Amino acid sequence: MNNNIAGKSILFITQSFYEYDIKIRDTLLSLGAKSVYMKNSKYFAGDIRNGFSLHTVEAWIRNPNAERRWLLSFKKEIKDLHFDTLFVLGDLYFPKQLLFWLRRINPGIRMVLFLWDTLKMHLSGYTSLLPLFDKVYSFDRGDAAKFKFEYYPDFYIEKQRASHDKLYYDLSVIMTIRAENTCFRGQIVEKLWHECKSKGLNAYFYIRSSYEKRKIVMWYRNHIHMDRFKKAIECCKKVGVLHQEDLPLDDYYSVIASSKAILDVQYHERQGLTMNVINAIGNGIKLITTNRRIVEEPFYDPAMIYVIDEENPVLDKSFFDVPSKSVDISYLRIDNWLMHILGENDGVKITN
């Protein structure tokens, strides 16, 4: 795979998410990028002109001048810098005027967008920005087919693994339960906890609850689902696995590196494979998932991936007893992934 990153000056707009933004920036530099200017897109909370949504209306009401101040401040930061590439990863929390301005002061700049969420869930108000990019990728097969993006899964970060007989946990279950969209996870967690106990499996459970009170929109949406959210929380409390803080990234990697398998429970509105899924497969960790579309992936192997029924999650103990085997998805390792996303796409192609 050709390295099209070496010598390039890159403007990297993203969101802070479990330190992955820092890992990407450092990898770009290790691949020979001349410079990487990283900006957190969450500085701006929405652009009402890009499309109607309750989030953008609320943001405008709270601070009608936020967009203008953010844009002026950011333009001042980078006005004397030259960029060969704009790489946007994640949510599009910035005004589209920024893209027009960047093209004007950086003739020939290549603009690339990678969506690791679905348009329906978080980005419906930002569809007018999409045609302004030279290339748009999505981790979700449904969005890729519908909007003519290129489908490409997330990346993974390579980690050292112990031998099968030295792994401490049979299964690790690390996830968040939100009032708005993941209440259903509570019942799954409780059922799987009892499954592990009844079958003598040593499991690590870390479930974080998330209830947003500050934003009017989130309060409204959470209130609608409050009864279900309370039930989900009670399910986790019963088995003593509920936490209020995120598990630090280093601790997360330590746990999964000591696990024979991890659990993935997909959002109902998504078809895309989560970062947890790709990290597991890339590092030789077995996967138990509710995402049935994983069988369509070129790396699907029933010896490594076990699909469970969300309503009746049952574990097969023999799945944990057999040592994992290597599945080559090195094309998704963070360095190769970045060279594909920011390059001329001469690497591995993923069909829709």
NORWO-V639352 format. One record per residue. N is the residue number from 0. PHI is phi in radians with two decimals (none if undefined). PSI is psi in radians with two decimals (NA if undefined). D_FIRST is the distance of its C-alpha to the first C-alpha in Angstrom with 2 decimals. Layout:
N PHI PSI D_FIRST
N PHI PSI D_FIRST
//
This chain:
0 none 2.24 0.00
1 -1.22 2.49 3.80
2 -1.62 1.75 6.49
3 -1.66 0.21 9.07
4 -1.71 -0.54 11.40
5 -0.96 2.26 12.74
6 1.43 -0.03 16.24
7 -1.58 2.55 16.66
8 -1.71 2.12 19.85
9 -2.09 2.26 19.42
10 -1.69 2.05 22.32
11 -1.98 1.85 21.71
12 -1.82 2.16 24.48
13 -2.66 -2.91 24.77
14 -2.20 2.60 27.41
15 -1.29 2.09 28.33
16 -2.57 1.75 27.57
17 0.88 0.58 27.95
18 1.21 0.15 26.22
19 -1.14 -0.53 22.77
20 -1.06 -0.70 22.90
21 -1.20 -0.70 23.30
22 -1.07 -0.71 20.49
23 -1.16 -0.81 18.07
24 -1.01 -0.82 19.61
25 -1.13 -0.63 19.42
26 -1.20 -0.70 15.74
27 -1.02 -0.74 15.03
28 -1.18 -0.67 17.26
29 -1.18 -0.42 15.74
30 -1.47 0.02 12.35
31 1.78 0.19 14.57
32 -1.00 2.39 16.01
33 -1.12 -0.71 19.26
34 -2.79 2.67 21.17
35 -2.33 2.03 21.17
36 -1.80 1.97 24.41
37 -1.80 2.32 24.87
38 -2.29 2.33 27.64
39 -1.46 2.08 29.08
40 -1.23 -0.22 29.78
41 -1.31 -0.04 32.74
42 -1.09 -0.42 34.88
43 -2.05 2.36 35.85
44 -1.75 0.15 37.26
45 2.61 2.70 37.06
46 -2.23 1.77 37.57
47 -1.09 -0.45 40.49
48 -1.36 -0.26 39.87
49 -1.42 -0.07 36.53
50 2.57 2.66 38.39
51 -1.39 2.28 41.19
52 -2.73 2.69 40.72
53 -1.11 -0.62 43.11
54 -1.09 -0.79 40.74
55 -1.24 -0.61 40.51
56 -1.11 -0.79 44.26
57 -1.09 -0.74 45.07
58 -1.07 -0.73 42.84
59 -1.16 -0.72 44.54
60 -1.11 -0.75 48.01
61 -1.16 -0.67 47.42
62 -2.67 1.48 46.12
63 -1.12 -0.31 46.21
64 -1.76 0.13 45.00
65 -1.07 -0.76 41.95
66 -1.06 -0.86 39.48
67 -1.09 -0.78 41.02
68 -1.13 -0.75 41.24
69 -1.08 -0.81 37.67
70 -1.13 -0.78 36.33
71 -1.11 -0.74 38.59
72 -1.12 -0.78 37.76
73 -1.19 -0.71 33.97
74 -1.08 -0.65 34.23
75 -1.14 -0.66 36.40
76 -1.05 -0.72 33.84
77 -2.01 0.15 31.03
78 -1.08 -0.47 33.04
79 -1.72 0.13 32.50
80 -1.81 2.60 28.74
81 -1.90 2.41 26.05
82 -2.21 2.37 22.86
83 -1.52 -0.51 19.81
84 -2.43 2.39 18.60
85 -1.87 2.14 20.66
86 -2.07 1.97 19.08
87 -1.89 2.22 21.71
88 -2.22 2.10 21.45
89 1.79 -2.47 24.43
90 -1.28 2.59 27.85
91 -1.68 1.12 28.70
92 -1.59 1.17 31.67
93 -2.78 2.71 32.09
94 -1.29 2.53 33.95
95 -1.21 -0.29 32.21
96 -1.03 -0.47 34.02
97 -1.07 -0.69 31.45
98 -1.17 -0.73 28.73
99 -1.07 -0.76 31.09
100 -1.13 -0.73 31.95
101 -1.09 -0.71 28.40
102 -1.15 -0.62 27.66
103 -1.20 -0.69 30.93
104 -1.65 -0.14 30.41
105 -2.26 1.28 26.67
106 -0.97 2.29 26.40
107 1.53 0.03 22.94
108 -1.06 2.42 21.73
109 -1.76 2.22 19.03
110 -1.93 2.13 20.26
111 -2.19 2.36 18.24
112 -2.16 2.29 20.10
113 -2.08 2.13 19.24
114 -1.71 2.04 22.40
115 -1.88 0.47 22.99
116 -2.53 2.99 26.51
117 -1.62 2.66 28.30
118 -1.10 -0.64 30.08
119 -1.13 -0.69 33.27
120 -1.31 -0.77 33.45
121 -2.37 -0.28 32.84
122 -2.07 0.28 31.54
123 -1.08 -0.45 34.01
124 -1.46 0.04 35.50
125 -2.13 0.31 32.33
126 -1.14 -0.41 31.30
127 -1.22 -0.30 32.34
128 -1.39 -0.45 29.43
129 -1.02 -0.76 26.76
130 -1.16 -0.21 27.13
131 -1.42 -0.18 26.71
132 -1.60 2.62 22.96
133 -1.30 -0.53 20.37
134 -2.60 2.34 18.37
135 -2.19 2.23 19.79
136 -1.97 2.65 18.32
137 -2.39 2.48 20.69
138 -1.43 -0.06 20.66
139 -1.87 2.11 23.78
140 -1.06 -0.67 23.81
141 -1.09 -0.85 27.26
142 -1.12 -0.70 26.48
143 -1.06 -0.76 23.35
144 -1.22 -0.72 25.53
145 -1.23 -0.71 28.52
146 -1.85 0.11 27.05
147 1.12 0.61 24.22
148 -1.45 3.00 21.45
149 -1.60 2.22 18.04
150 -1.35 2.29 18.40
151 -2.71 2.28 15.94
152 -1.19 2.99 17.29
153 -1.19 3.07 17.67
154 -1.72 3.01 15.76
155 -2.33 2.79 17.24
156 -1.94 2.15 18.04
157 -1.25 2.33 18.15
158 -2.30 2.67 21.76
159 -1.30 2.48 23.86
160 -2.11 2.54 26.06
161 -1.39 2.88 29.49
162 -1.19 2.80 30.57
163 -0.97 -0.74 32.04
164 -1.31 -0.14 35.62
165 -1.85 0.04 35.21
166 -1.30 2.34 33.92
167 -1.44 -0.75 36.71
168 -1.77 2.46 36.28
169 -1.32 -0.72 36.09
170 -2.50 2.38 35.00
171 -2.03 2.37 34.12
172 -2.19 1.79 34.99
173 -2.21 2.04 33.91
174 -2.83 3.01 34.27
175 -2.00 2.50 36.18
176 -2.01 2.07 39.10
177 -1.94 2.56 39.83
178 -1.09 -0.62 43.00
179 -1.26 -0.68 41.32
180 -2.53 0.02 38.84
181 -2.34 0.50 38.56
182 -1.05 -0.55 42.18
183 -1.08 -0.32 41.59
184 -1.20 -0.49 39.64
185 -1.01 -0.80 42.88
186 -1.17 -0.66 44.41
187 -1.09 -0.77 41.28
188 -1.04 -0.84 41.18
189 -1.09 -0.77 44.86
190 -1.10 -0.76 44.67
191 -1.22 -0.56 41.71
192 -1.06 -0.80 43.46
193 -1.18 -0.62 46.47
194 -1.05 -0.80 44.33
195 -1.11 -0.75 42.87
196 -1.10 -0.78 46.37
197 -1.20 -0.44 47.95
198 -1.85 0.18 45.39
199 1.20 0.53 45.27
200 -1.64 2.33 41.68
201 -1.51 1.90 40.94
202 -2.10 2.60 39.16
203 -1.94 2.11 38.13
204 -2.03 2.24 38.89
205 -2.44 1.81 38.20
206 -2.01 2.12 39.00
207 -1.78 2.37 39.19
208 -1.68 2.56 41.42
209 -2.38 2.06 40.78
210 -2.33 1.94 43.57
211 -1.53 2.06 43.25
212 -1.83 -0.33 46.68
213 -1.28 -0.69 46.02
214 -1.58 2.42 44.83
215 -1.04 -0.80 47.33
216 -1.09 -0.80 44.87
217 -1.16 -0.68 43.49
218 -1.06 -0.76 47.07
219 -1.09 -0.84 48.09
220 -1.14 -0.72 45.26
221 -1.12 -0.67 45.74
222 -1.07 -0.65 49.48
223 -1.04 -0.67 49.04
224 -1.76 0.26 47.24
225 -1.06 -0.71 49.31
226 -1.07 -0.78 51.18
227 -1.16 -0.65 48.02
228 -1.12 -0.77 46.43
229 -1.09 -0.69 49.51
230 -1.14 -0.70 49.44
231 -1.11 -0.74 45.80
232 -1.13 -0.71 46.64
233 -1.10 -0.68 49.66
234 -1.01 -0.75 47.63
235 -1.29 -0.62 45.47
236 -1.15 -0.64 48.54
237 -0.97 -0.67 50.32
238 -1.80 0.12 47.82
239 1.18 0.70 47.31
240 -2.13 0.22 43.59
241 -1.57 2.40 43.73
242 -2.37 2.73 42.46
243 -1.72 -0.33 42.62
244 -1.96 2.68 39.69
245 -1.12 2.55 35.93
246 -1.30 2.18 34.78
247 -0.97 2.59 32.96
248 -1.03 -0.72 29.20
249 -1.12 -0.69 29.67
250 -1.17 -0.68 32.47
251 -1.03 -0.87 30.46
252 -1.11 -0.63 27.71
253 -1.09 -0.72 30.53
254 -1.18 -0.87 32.16
255 -1.20 -0.49 29.25
256 -1.21 -0.32 28.21
257 -1.79 0.20 31.78
258 -1.99 2.48 31.81
259 -1.29 -0.57 31.41
260 -2.61 2.73 30.70
261 -2.14 2.80 30.47
262 -1.82 2.40 32.01
263 -2.20 2.17 30.43
264 -2.07 1.93 32.91
265 -1.30 2.71 31.41
266 -1.17 2.56 33.06
267 -1.17 -0.47 35.06
268 -1.56 0.03 33.59
269 -2.10 2.57 29.91
270 -1.92 -0.26 27.81
271 -1.19 2.65 24.61
272 -1.47 2.28 23.57
273 -1.24 2.90 24.47
274 -1.03 -0.63 22.59
275 -1.03 -0.73 24.93
276 -1.10 -0.87 23.79
277 -1.16 -0.70 20.06
278 -1.06 -0.69 21.01
279 -1.13 -0.94 23.34
280 -1.07 -0.75 21.15
281 -1.13 -0.48 18.25
282 -1.83 0.30 20.91
283 1.26 0.47 22.85
284 -1.77 2.37 25.69
285 -1.22 2.73 27.65
286 -2.24 2.33 28.13
287 -2.02 2.17 31.33
288 -2.48 2.71 30.97
289 -1.66 -0.05 33.08
290 -1.48 1.74 30.17
291 -1.22 -0.32 30.78
292 -1.29 -0.12 27.82
293 -1.14 -0.39 25.53
294 -1.17 -0.25 26.58
295 -1.47 -0.17 24.53
296 -1.36 2.56 21.20
297 -1.11 -0.38 19.19
298 -1.67 0.12 19.52
299 -1.11 2.29 23.29
300 -2.56 2.05 25.40
301 -1.09 -0.32 29.14
302 -1.29 -0.37 29.32
303 -1.94 -0.40 27.10
304 -2.20 2.17 27.92
305 -2.09 2.01 31.56
306 -1.60 2.23 32.61
307 -1.97 2.79 36.00
308 -1.48 2.17 38.57
309 -1.02 -0.66 38.98
310 -1.33 -0.54 42.73
311 -2.41 1.29 43.32
312 -1.29 1.99 40.65
313 -2.10 2.37 41.39
314 -1.81 2.50 39.57
315 -1.82 1.95 39.45
316 -1.02 -0.56 40.05
317 -1.12 -0.42 38.60
318 -1.06 -0.60 35.13
319 -1.45 -0.41 35.20
320 -1.31 -0.56 36.74
321 -1.42 2.23 33.98
322 -0.99 2.59 31.19
323 -1.23 2.80 27.76
324 -2.21 2.84 25.04
325 -1.26 2.31 21.32
326 -2.13 2.04 19.30
327 -1.40 1.78 15.56
328 -2.18 0.66 14.03
329 -1.05 -0.36 11.55
330 -1.16 -0.26 9.15
331 -1.77 0.00 12.07
332 -1.03 2.52 12.48
333 -0.91 -0.67 13.18
334 -1.23 -0.81 10.48
335 -1.17 -0.63 7.57
336 -1.06 -0.80 10.14
337 -1.16 -0.67 10.75
338 -1.15 -0.55 7.41
339 -1.28 -0.86 7.80
340 -1.10 -0.70 11.48
341 -1.74 0.00 11.66
342 -1.72 -2.74 9.02
343 -1.72 0.30 9.63
344 1.05 0.84 8.60
345 -1.70 0.15 6.53
346 -1.63 -2.62 5.55
347 -1.17 2.30 8.76
348 -1.74 2.44 11.90
349 -1.93 2.13 15.03
350 -1.45 2.64 18.27
351 -1.30 NA 21.30
//
